[in-house]
């Protein structure tokens, strides 16, 4: 799920992917490569975005001393947290 930090936008998102593709798929924005539409979607880069994904793990897994999360090919500054650590 991709959500704007201020909560104005919420759309399904896939990884790999990006904010523009996620907003384009459900028709929330015009295609940025058609005509002068790129000017209409410049706001996307100025917005703060949150990607989220829910998944379940067995309790025994979470009791381990450390857990390694491998995330590749990030193209931006990012902060990762588990739901219990997320600011309200």
N, C-alpha and C positions, 0 to 999 in steps of 0.2 A: 504494500500500500504506500502511496506517495501522498503526503499531506503538506500543505503550507503551514509554517510554524504558527501563523495567526489563525489558522483553521478555516480560511476562506475556500480552499481547494482540497478535495480528497478524491483520488482516482486510483484504480488498480494499477500496479506497476510490476514489471518483471526485471530481473537482474540476470544477465547483463541488459542494460537499457539506460535511459536517462530521463530527465524531467520533461524534455520536449516530446519525446516519443510517448511517454505516459500520458501527457496532456493531449497530444494529437490523436491518439487511438480512439478515445470516446468523443472526439469532436469538440473539446473544450477550447482549442485554439485553431487558427487557420494554419495551413501548411506553410512553414517558414521559408520554403524555397520557391513558392509561387509569388509572382509579381513582387510587390514591396511588403509582403506579409512579415518579413523579418523585422521590420520596424515595429510591428504590432505585438511582437512577442519578446521584445527586449526586457520587459519587466521580469521575466522568468529568472534571469541571471541575478537580479537584485533581491529576489525573494529568498527567505530562509526556508529550507525544505527538510522534511523528515521522511526517511524511508523506514518502513517497519515490516517485520515478518514475525508471525507467531508460529511457534513449534513447541512440541512437548518433548521433555527428556525424563528419563526415569530418575527417581530421587537418588538412587545410588550413584548415578553419574554426577550429580550436583554436589555430592559429598566428597568428591576427589579434592586433593590438595591444590591442584591447578588444572585449568582447562585451556587448551590452545584453540583459538578461533582463527582460521586462515581466511582472510578476505583479500582478493587480488584485484588489481587494475582499477583502483580508485583514482578518480581524476579531479579530486577536490579535497578540501580540508574536511575532516569528518571526526565525529566523536561517537564512540560505541558504548552502549550500556545495556544492561539487562533491565527488564521492566521494573524490578524492585528498586533500581537505582535511579530511575527516571524522575526528573523534577516534575511536579504537577503542573 
